[in-house]
């Protein structure tokens, strides 16, 4: 690494840390319904929505009606997206005359975008019309992120209120996070992206005669508007197949830096919002620190792996699957951030990373997408681990565990365990199934340990709702489209429902004022414990699988 | 039932807002403020489009600077990389072949250190750039094949220096040179 590389890394983290309280504070104003600077601009739109749907924004819901609204809304999104893919050949804005999408691919893609995963078994430029990309996918990019925020707000209210069953209004949360957070940021960012060279048009694909006389067909489309929200909403689904490695998605180092910043920005800021709304910004920063420590540890291992002398290629810098304008540092930064944040966009082909760097990305997925994680999803996923941590700490000292003044009892711990186990089951069982079935093995692009890593990564990505891939795996088959689709559903709603159940139960409890015996959740001891719990749970669950994949590949490579 | 109707209505509202109005607004603003970029940074020559500044092209002729190896041979439908793992024997063989090819093609000493982007395929398969070093290693071969005199050689070197892009704001990304723009310049020198 050169000094210039180090400066880029420092600049990145300085901006991320600096913007966290700014955006975090703004979001708490928005979600609490306080006054903020966007109200005069979009306030009329918010009122228009409530009038149109016939909902009183102050009418609150218990956890069951909150969950019902969320599930129905997501179901409608799924059905709509599924249908427009199956019929895109008859729909407008399809200048390439792309045919209707196959049912299993359409199923996978619909689940994928509704669950904020954005796993892509298809190649955008040769599969989907502008209509599907815009009216179908872009919409889900917004509302799946907003859904994640709504769930987070429900659990926040569960902790900050007492003796009630009211968790807020799902429609209000959905509306406010879309209108005041996601949409304004996306409009500004999309315009900045175009200024760097990202395409935004409705033209037919451009056929050109190259300098050497060959024919090249250059794809076009309304890309910038989708790429902006794909980064902001931790979605990650590329407009083009190569995602943010494609020069039309990510043309310059500046576009790269900003796209990378938006991978982590909202998830990071939500830790501040969380702290503020539960009444302790110090606790928010504690969570931020836990995430940051895990992130930087992974990043260091990845950078070390990619920059050290490679047994196969010697001192040759590892540029396979990397772009010249980004180089190694920006590729490794992105691969770590995108896997930590449940974003899933890539500017480098993860399949060609060195085994240890690939493993770091895989571990980020397996820990449950809580190292900043998805928009909303990362923070509520972390709450699950916090509940587990205070429970274990309570057992150790023989006191009833408490968190934010609320007693943590059997029901909360049961739900937390379900939320942790559901994605783990998906990862391990489906990986095992794919590894021993011909339908699973036929998709491999690499053999041996690396081939196993391709499968393991795919299900980890689905279960963590990440969406990135060791993309050599040909997953656009009935087997993979269905199993990965199921994995994404379990990984999303198998966590959301237990979280909402916890929120509903915890809201009913009284708040005990802190005393001298209260286990503190805002100091270094807690940071250490939480990290230990995350690593032990993740480590025990996945170490055997990891040792069959990236670990053995690393050992083979170095011997 | 009531929840279903609310869900349908709010879904419809957000589809219109974020799926139609938002992309149209961005398209409108950018078509006015950055029309060339919004439309693909296309390069016109003699009233014909010859490519995009951002999309790499295949160059394997002796009279042009070569571009990076590409897993898709610079056919953008669809874009993508090789996705070979580092322990895949195919990758090792490909790298050895690219290295030998680059050395033979440019008449270089067999011990020359070849810039790694010239032996490894890019992520998109459409990488428009190579490093400055990779360009300089190709200069002698191009001069020979185009029969450039000393004056033209100097002008070529000047063009290379001019087209070399530094890291953005001297901090972000890597130094690089756009192969298509460089080859266009090369044709102008003729």
Interface residues (C-beta under 8 A of the other chain):
Chain A: X4 X7 X8 X11 X45 X49 X52 X53 X54 X55 X65 X68 X69 X72 X73 X75 X76 X77 X80 X123 X124 X125 X126 X134 X135 X136 X138 X139 X141 X142 X143 X171 X174 X175 X178 X183 X186 X187 X190 X191 X194 X195 X196 X197 X198 X199 X200 X201 X202 X203 X205 X206 X208 X209 X210 X211 X212 X214 X216 X217 X218 X219 X220 X222 X224 X225 X226 X228 X229 X240 X241 X242 X245 X246 X247 X248 X251 X252 X253 X254 X256 X257 X310 X312 X313 X316 X317 X318 X319 X320 X321 X322 X323 X324 X325 X326 X327 X330 X331 X346 X347 X348 X349 X351 X352 X353 X354 X355 X445 X446 X447 X448 X449 X450 X453 X470 X471 X472 X553 X556 X557
Chain B: X3 X4 X6 X7 X8 X9 X10 X11 X13 X14 X15 X17 X18 X19 X20 X22 X23 X25 X26 X27 X29 X30 X31 X33 X34 X37 X38 X39 X40 X41 X42 X48 X49 X50 X51 X52 X53 X54 X55 X56 X57 X58 X59 X60 X61 X64 X68 X74 X75 X76 X77 X78 X79 X80 X81 X82 X83 X84 X85 X86 X87 X88 X91 X92 X95 X116 X117 X119 X120 X121 X122 X123 X124 X125 X126 X127 X128 X129 X130 X131 X167 X168 X169 X170 X171 X172 X173 X174 X176 X180 X183 X184 X187
